[in-house]
Amino acid sequence: MKSTKVILFGSVLAFLAGGIASLLVVNYTESIESLLQFLAVTILLIVVVTRFIIPKLQQKTPSLVYFLQFAPLSMFVYLLVFSTGGLASPFLVLTHLFAIGMAFLISPNVSMAYVAITVSFIVFNIKTDLSAQELLKESPFAVFLYIMAYGAILPFSQYIAKIYKQKETWVNELSQMLVTSKKQEENLLKNIEDAVLVLTKELEISFINKAVTEKLGYGEKDLLNHKFSEVFRIKDDNGNNVEIEKKIPFSVVVNTKFEAKVDKLQISTKDNQFLRTNLKILPVIDHTGEVLGLMVIVKEYSQLESEVSENFDSTERGLLAKTQEALITFAADSLLMIRLESEISVGLSSFINLSEIVENVMFSLEANAGNKKISLKCPSPADNKVLPKGKVILPNKKCSFPVIFVLASQYLLEKAIERLSRIAIALCDEGKEVNFEVKLETDVVKVEIKAPTHDIPADKVNFLFTKFFNQSLPVKNKNDITGLEVVIASLIFEKHAGRLKAEVAGNEITFVGSLPRPELLKT
């Protein structure tokens, strides 16, 4: 509000000074050459203000900038009008246009002040200029129309100013929305976990997120405005150097506007190491469909993920060499895995004897274990029994497990115990024994299967929970297992609110499956 009043007051002073100066120049200048020199000085002043002063004040309010432009212009218009006949000047129409321009570029109040001052100068010019007085005598109605035209300008200029201000508000709001949207997009890219680089069509890096610094070690000064190929080196998954232009389809994405993926690459870091990555290249397209550049998402993958991918390939190649019996087992495991992952019902839960299931599975595999010179052992006699309410008929026991009942699907639990037992036998060193035990603890019941093995290092135990792990681990009896056993058992325990874990201590691996005690489950 205060700045508006200052601009209005300054405008009045500028118009008065410009008009008075123009009248003095016209009345006291004796030659045309001198008058032309004054006009040239005024034009030079307009150029200086426009080219040198205003650019330095762009951060100020637009109204102030427009005022600085109109101040020398108003003096030029006054000088032009008064030097060419005043009221009879062919340039008088410039004052009307000038008033309209100021109404929507500065404010209607400034325009009204300009009209009032201009009319005052015209009236003064009529009293001091003989030619103007003659025109008034010859055509007083024409003079009246000239002055009335200023009155018609005011409401018209105010209407234009109102429309202009509305559009200016819309433009500001849209600009703010665009700036906000751009900031949101930048924040999204900055906070995404994968490393992201934005390239121009010339493959110069124009933006990076913080993950690039965290994972690749480069900062903005290292990358921005540099070509991708100038900074990074690329190797294939086997460590062989490759040409970026041939291996990464940047030009294809630009030309086709379709995204592309390149898997199993190694990209150089700032410390001359190489990071295993999968690259995803996306086109950056504007609203007209023109490709502005590319977005490269560098997704790191671990050695585990790499070997899992290789496991699928190795398993696919190895299927042709399997026996009919092995193929049947593989098909059964694959179908069971599909059913578990698709949440298809595979049996209702009921109270079942966990000890009996472990015992039956154990002895069903006894012959298979014996062929590999491996023995299956039970615990020593125990007296712990946890029974459900009501009459229970206990089966004849071959092992002295404590009798423990759990709420579970018998079909699924049998599959889980059978597959864990199969794995333990496959991993067990020849001439050793696999030990089975069922335990009751405060809030869970546990099934433990232990096997002496030199096949699984402690740092590789997590591989057991990936599909087809047998292709990446040094398992001696690979043909006896599918590589899905531990994954299937883990899913089954999870479906029963339990968990499965594997631990390696010394040269012994232990599988521990936990299930909640039935009396603790809420129905």
C-alpha positions in Angstrom: 0.0 0.0 0.0 2.8 2.4 0.9 4.7 1.6 -2.3 1.6 2.3 -4.4 1.2 5.8 -2.8 4.9 6.5 -3.4 4.6 5.5 -7.1 1.5 7.7 -7.5 3.2 10.7 -5.9 6.3 10.1 -7.9 4.3 9.8 -11.1 2.5 13.1 -10.5 5.8 14.9 -9.9 7.3 13.2 -13.0 4.4 14.2 -15.2 4.4 17.8 -13.9 8.1 18.1 -14.4 8.0 16.6 -17.9 5.0 18.8 -19.0 6.5 22.0 -17.6 10.0 21.2 -19.0 8.3 20.5 -22.4 6.4 23.8 -22.4 9.5 25.8 -21.4 11.6 24.1 -24.2 8.9 24.8 -26.8 8.3 28.4 -25.8 11.9 29.4 -25.4 13.6 27.4 -28.1 14.2 29.7 -31.2 15.3 27.1 -33.8 14.1 23.8 -35.1 17.6 22.4 -34.7 17.6 23.1 -30.9 14.2 21.5 -30.6 15.4 18.4 -32.4 18.4 18.3 -30.1 16.1 18.3 -27.0 14.1 15.4 -28.6 17.3 13.5 -29.2 18.4 14.0 -25.6 15.0 12.7 -24.5 15.3 9.6 -26.7 18.8 9.0 -25.4 17.5 9.2 -21.8 14.8 6.6 -22.7 17.5 4.2 -24.1 19.7 4.6 -21.0 16.9 4.0 -18.6 15.6 1.0 -20.6 19.0 -0.7 -21.3 21.1 0.1 -18.2 18.9 1.1 -15.3 15.8 -1.1 -15.5 17.8 -4.5 -15.9 19.4 -3.8 -12.5 16.0 -3.3 -10.9 14.2 -6.4 -12.2 14.0 -7.8 -8.6 11.9 -4.7 -7.6 8.2 -4.4 -8.0 6.9 -4.4 -11.7 5.1 -1.2 -11.0 8.3 0.6 -10.1 10.0 -0.7 -13.2 7.2 0.5 -15.4 7.2 3.9 -13.7 10.9 4.3 -14.5 10.1 3.5 -18.1 7.1 5.9 -18.4 8.8 8.9 -16.8 11.1 9.7 -19.7 8.5 8.6 -22.2 5.9 11.0 -20.8 8.4 13.9 -21.3 9.1 12.8 -24.9 5.3 12.6 -25.6 4.7 16.1 -24.1 7.6 17.6 -26.0 6.4 16.0 -29.3 2.8 17.2 -28.8 3.5 20.7 -27.7 6.2 21.3 -30.4 3.7 20.2 -33.2 0.7 22.4 -32.4 -0.5 21.2 -29.0 -4.3 20.7 -29.3 -4.0 20.6 -33.1 -1.0 18.2 -33.0 -1.4 14.9 -35.0 0.5 13.2 -32.1 -2.2 14.1 -29.5 -3.5 10.6 -29.8 -0.3 9.4 -28.2 -1.4 10.9 -24.9 -4.6 8.7 -25.0 -2.6 5.5 -25.7 -0.2 6.5 -23.1 -3.0 6.8 -20.5 -4.4 3.4 -21.4 -0.9 1.8 -21.2 -0.3 3.2 -17.7 -3.7 2.0 -16.5 -2.9 -1.7 -16.8 0.9 -1.6 -16.5 1.1 0.6 -13.5 -2.3 1.4 -12.0 -5.6 3.2 -12.9 -4.8 5.9 -10.3 -1.5 6.8 -12.1 -3.5 6.9 -15.4 -6.1 9.3 -13.9 -3.3 11.5 -12.6 -1.7 11.6 -16.0 -5.1 12.5 -17.7 -5.8 15.3 -15.2 -2.3 16.8 -15.6 -2.4 16.4 -19.5 -5.8 18.2 -19.7 -4.5 21.0 -17.5 -1.5 21.4 -19.8 -3.8 21.4 -22.8 -6.0 24.1 -21.3 -2.9 26.1 -20.4 -1.6 25.6 -24.0 -4.9 27.0 -25.4 -4.5 30.2 -23.4 -0.9 30.7 -24.4 -0.8 29.4 -27.9 -2.4 31.6 -30.6 -2.9 28.7 -33.1 -4.8 26.8 -30.4 -7.0 29.8 -29.8 -7.8 30.0 -33.5 -8.7 26.3 -33.6 -11.0 26.9 -30.6 -12.7 29.8 -32.4 -13.1 27.8 -35.7 -14.3 24.6 -34.1 -15.1 24.7 -30.4 -17.1 21.5 -30.6 -13.9 19.6 -31.9 -11.9 20.9 -29.0 -14.7 19.8 -26.6 -14.5 16.3 -28.2 -10.8 16.2 -27.8 -11.1 16.8 -24.1 -14.1 14.5 -23.7 -12.0 11.7 -25.3 -9.9 11.7 -22.1 -13.0 11.2 -20.1 -13.9 8.2 -22.2 -10.4 6.7 -21.7 -10.7 6.4 -17.9 -13.4 3.8 -17.6 -12.0 1.9 -20.6 -8.5 1.9 -19.1 -9.8 0.8 -15.7 -11.6 -2.2 -17.3 -8.5 -3.2 -19.2 -6.5 -2.8 -15.9 -8.9 -5.1 -14.1 -8.7 -7.8 -16.7 -4.9 -7.5 -16.8 -4.6 -7.8 -13.0 -6.8 -10.9 -13.0 -4.6 -12.5 -15.7 -1.5 -11.5 -13.8 -2.9 -13.2 -10.7 -3.6 -16.3 -12.7 -0.1 -16.2 -14.2 1.5 -15.8 -10.8 -0.6 -18.7 -9.4 0.3 -21.0 -12.3 3.9 -20.0 -12.0 3.8 -20.8 -8.3 2.2 -24.2 -9.1 4.8 -25.0 -11.7 7.6 -24.0 -9.3 6.0 -26.1 -6.6 5.6 -29.1 -8.9 9.2 -28.7 -10.1 10.4 -28.7 -6.5 8.3 -31.7 -5.7 9.8 -33.6 -8.6 13.3 -32.6 -7.6 12.7 -33.6 -4.0 11.3 -37.0 -5.2 14.4 -37.6 -7.4 16.7 -36.4 -4.6 15.1 -38.8 -2.0 14.8 -41.9 -4.2 17.0 -44.7 -3.0 18.4 -45.6 -6.4 21.0 -43.3 -8.0 19.4 -41.1 -10.6 21.1 -39.0 -13.3 19.3 -36.7 -15.8 21.0 -36.3 -19.1 20.5 -33.8 -22.0 20.0 -35.1 -25.5 23.7 -34.5 -25.9 24.2 -36.9 -23.0 25.5 -34.2 -20.7 24.6 -34.7 -17.0 22.2 -31.9 -15.8 21.0 -33.3 -12.5 22.0 -36.0 -9.9 20.3 -37.0 -6.7 22.0 -37.6 -3.4 22.1 -41.4 -4.0 24.6 -40.8 -6.8 27.0 -39.3 -4.2 26.3 -42.0 -1.6 26.7 -45.0 -3.9 29.1 -43.8 -6.6 31.0 -41.2 -4.7 30.7 -38.4 -7.2 29.6 -34.9 -6.3 27.8 -32.3 -8.5 31.1 -30.6 -9.5 32.4 -34.0 -10.8 29.3 -34.7 -12.9 27.2 -31.7 -13.9 27.8 -30.4 -17.4 30.0 -33.4 -18.2 29.2 -36.1 -20.7 28.2 -39.5 -19.3 31.0 -41.2 -21.2 33.6 -38.7 -19.9 33.1 -39.6 -16.3 31.9 -43.2 -16.2 33.5 -46.5 -17.3 31.4 -49.5 -17.9 32.2 -53.2 -17.7 30.0 -56.3 -18.3 29.1 -58.7 -15.6 32.3 -60.7 -16.3 34.5 -57.6 -15.8 35.3 -56.9 -19.5 35.4 -53.3 -20.6 32.6 -52.3 -23.0 31.9 -49.2 -25.1 29.1 -47.1 -23.6 27.7 -46.1 -26.9 27.3 -49.7 -28.0 26.2 -51.3 -24.7 23.8 -48.6 -23.4 21.0 -47.7 -25.9 20.8 -43.9 -25.2 20.2 -43.0 -28.9 17.6 -45.7 -29.2 15.6 -44.3 -26.3 15.8 -40.7 -27.7 14.7 -41.9 -31.2 11.9 -44.3 -30.1 10.8 -42.5 -26.9 10.5 -46.0 -25.3 12.3 -46.9 -22.0 15.1 -49.5 -22.1 16.8 -51.7 -19.5 20.4 -53.0 -19.4 21.0 -55.6 -16.7 24.2 -56.9 -15.2 26.6 -54.1 -15.8 29.4 -52.7 -13.6 29.7 -48.9 -13.4 32.8 -47.1 -12.1 32.8 -45.2 -8.9 35.0 -42.2 -8.0 37.5 -44.4 -6.1 38.0 -46.5 -9.2 35.9 -49.4 -7.9 33.0 -50.9 -9.9 29.4 -51.2 -8.7 27.2 -54.0 -10.0 24.1 -52.4 -11.4 21.1 -52.7 -13.6 20.4 -49.6 -15.6 16.9 -48.2 -16.6 16.8 -45.5 -19.2 13.7 -43.3 -19.5 12.9 -40.6 -22.0 12.1 -37.1 -20.6 9.3 -35.8 -22.8 7.6 -32.4 -22.8 3.9 -31.7 -23.5 4.5 -31.5 -27.2 6.0 -35.0 -27.3 9.6 -33.7 -27.9 12.4 -35.6 -26.1 14.2 -33.2 -23.8 16.7 -35.7 -22.4 17.1 -38.9 -20.5 16.7 -40.2 -17.0 19.1 -42.9 -16.0 18.2 -45.0 -12.9 21.2 -46.9 -11.6 19.8 -49.8 -9.5 22.4 -51.6 -7.5 22.2 -55.4 -7.2 24.1 -57.5 -4.7 26.2 -60.5 -5.3 23.3 -62.5 -3.9 20.9 -61.1 -6.5 23.4 -61.8 -9.2 23.9 -65.4 -8.2 20.1 -65.9 -7.8 19.7 -64.8 -11.4 22.4 -67.2 -12.4 20.7 -70.0 -10.4 17.6 -69.8 -12.5 19.7 -70.1 -15.7 21.7 -73.0 -14.3 18.5 -74.8 -13.1 16.9 -74.4 -16.5 20.0 -75.9 -18.2 20.2 -78.7 -15.7 16.6 -79.9 -16.1 17.5 -81.9 -19.3 20.0 -83.9 -17.3 17.7 -84.9 -14.5 16.2 -88.3 -14.1 12.5 -89.0 -14.3 12.2 -89.3 -10.5 14.1 -86.0 -10.0 11.9 -84.2 -12.5 8.8 -85.5 -10.7 10.1 -84.1 -7.4 11.0 -80.8 -9.1 7.6 -80.5 -10.6 5.9 -81.2 -7.2 8.0 -78.6 -5.4 7.4 -76.0 -8.2 3.6 -76.6 -8.0 3.6 -76.3 -4.2 5.6 -73.1 -4.4 3.1 -71.7 -6.8 0.2 -72.6 -4.5 1.9 -71.1 -1.5 2.8 -67.8 -3.3 -0.7 -67.5 -4.8 -2.4 -67.9 -1.4 -4.4 -70.9 -2.7 -5.9 -72.9 0.2 -4.0 -76.1 0.8 -5.7 -77.5 3.9 -7.7 -76.5 7.0 -6.0 -76.0 10.3 -6.7 -78.4 13.2 -5.0 -79.7 16.3 -2.3 -82.0 15.1 0.4 -84.0 16.9 3.6 -82.2 15.8 5.8 -84.9 17.4 4.1 -87.6 15.4 4.6 -85.7 12.1 8.3 -85.3 12.7 8.7 -88.9 13.7 6.8 -90.2 10.6 8.7 -88.0 8.2 12.0 -88.9 9.8 11.5 -92.6 9.4 10.0 -92.3 5.9 13.4 -90.9 4.8 15.4 -93.4 6.7 16.1 -95.7 3.7 17.1 -92.8 1.5 19.5 -91.5 4.2 21.0 -95.0 4.7 21.9 -95.2 1.0 24.1 -92.2 1.6 25.6 -93.7 4.7 23.8 -91.2 6.9 21.8 -92.1 10.0 18.8 -90.3 11.5 18.7 -90.0 15.3 16.0 -89.2 17.8 16.4 -87.7 21.3 16.6 -89.7 24.5 13.4 -90.6 26.3 11.5 -87.7 27.7 8.3 -87.3 29.9 7.1 -83.9 28.8 3.6 -84.1 27.3 1.3 -81.2 26.2 -2.1 -82.6 25.3 -5.4 -80.9 24.3 -8.4 -81.2 26.5 -10.4 -84.4 26.1 -9.6 -88.0 25.4 -6.4 -88.5 23.3 -5.1 -91.9 22.0 -1.4 -91.8 21.6 0.2 -93.7 18.7 3.0 -96.2 19.1 6.2 -94.1 19.3 9.5 -94.9 17.7 11.2 -91.8 19.2 10.8 -90.3 22.6 9.7 -86.9 21.5 7.5 -85.0 24.0 3.9 -85.1 22.7 3.1 -81.6 21.5 0.0 -80.5 19.7 -0.2 -77.4 17.5 -2.9 -75.7 15.5 -1.9 -76.1 11.9 -2.6 -77.6 8.5 -1.3 -81.2 8.7 -0.8 -81.3 4.9 1.4 -78.2 4.9 3.3 -79.1 8.1 4.2 -82.5 6.8 5.5 -80.9 3.6 7.6 -78.4 5.5 9.2 -81.0 7.8 9.8 -83.4 4.9 11.6 -80.8 2.9 13.7 -79.6 5.8 14.7 -83.3 6.5 15.6 -83.8 2.8 17.8 -80.7 2.9 19.5 -81.8 6.1 20.3 -85.3 4.6 21.6 -83.7 1.4 23.9 -81.4 3.3 25.1 -83.9 5.9 28.6 -85.2 5.7 28.9 -88.9 4.8 29.1 -91.2 7.8 27.5 -88.6 10.1 24.0 -88.4 11.6 21.1 -86.0 11.4 19.5 -85.2 14.7 15.8 -84.4 15.1 14.2 -82.8 18.2 10.9 -81.3 19.2 10.9 -78.8 22.0 8.4 -76.9 24.1 9.2 -73.4 25.2 7.3 -70.6 27.0 5.4 -69.3 24.1 6.5 -71.4 21.1 7.1 -75.0 20.1 10.2 -75.8 18.0 11.4 -78.4 15.6 15.2 -78.6 15.3 17.1 -80.5 12.7 20.9 -80.6 13.0 23.4 -81.9 10.4 27.2 -81.9 10.4 28.3 -80.3 7.1 31.3 -78.6 5.4 29.1 -77.5 2.5 27.6 -74.3 3.9 29.9 -71.5 5.1 28.4 -69.2 7.8 28.4 -66.2 5.5 26.5 -68.2 2.8 23.6 -69.5 5.0 21.2 -66.9 3.7 21.5 -68.3 0.2 19.4 -71.3 1.5 16.3 -69.0 1.6 16.6 -68.2 -2.1 15.1 -70.2 -4.9 17.4 -72.8 -6.5 20.2 -72.1 -4.0 21.7 -75.5 -4.8 23.2 -74.1 -8.0 25.4 -71.5 -6.1 26.4 -73.5 -3.0 28.9 -76.3 -3.0 26.3 -79.0 -2.2 27.6 -82.5 -2.9 24.2 -84.1 -3.5 22.6 -81.5 -5.8 20.6 -84.1 -7.7 18.7 -85.1 -4.5 17.3 -81.6 -4.0 15.4 -79.0 -6.1 16.7 -75.9 -4.3 13.1 -74.9 -3.3 12.9 -76.9 -0.1 13.9 -74.2 2.4 11.8 -71.5 0.7 8.8 -73.8 0.8 9.3 -74.7 4.5 9.8 -71.0 5.4 6.6 -70.0 3.7 4.7 -72.7 5.4 5.9 -71.7 8.9 5.1 -68.0 8.1 1.5 -69.0 7.1 1.2 -70.5 10.6 2.4 -67.3 12.3 5.8 -69.0 12.9 9.2 -68.6 11.4 12.1 -70.7 10.1 15.8 -69.8 10.5 19.1 -71.6 9.7 22.3 -71.2 11.7 25.8 -72.5 11.1 28.0 -73.0 14.1 31.4 -74.7 13.5 30.7 -77.5 11.0 27.1 -78.0 11.9 23.9 -76.5 10.4 20.7 -76.2 12.4 17.3 -75.6 11.0 14.9 -74.2 13.7 11.1 -74.0 12.9 9.0 -72.2 15.4 5.2 -72.3 15.8 3.1 -70.5 18.5 1.6 -72.6 21.2 -2.1 -73.2 20.5 -3.3 -71.9 23.8 -1.7 -68.5 23.0 -3.5 -68.1 19.7 -6.6 -65.8 19.7 -9.6 -67.3 18.0 
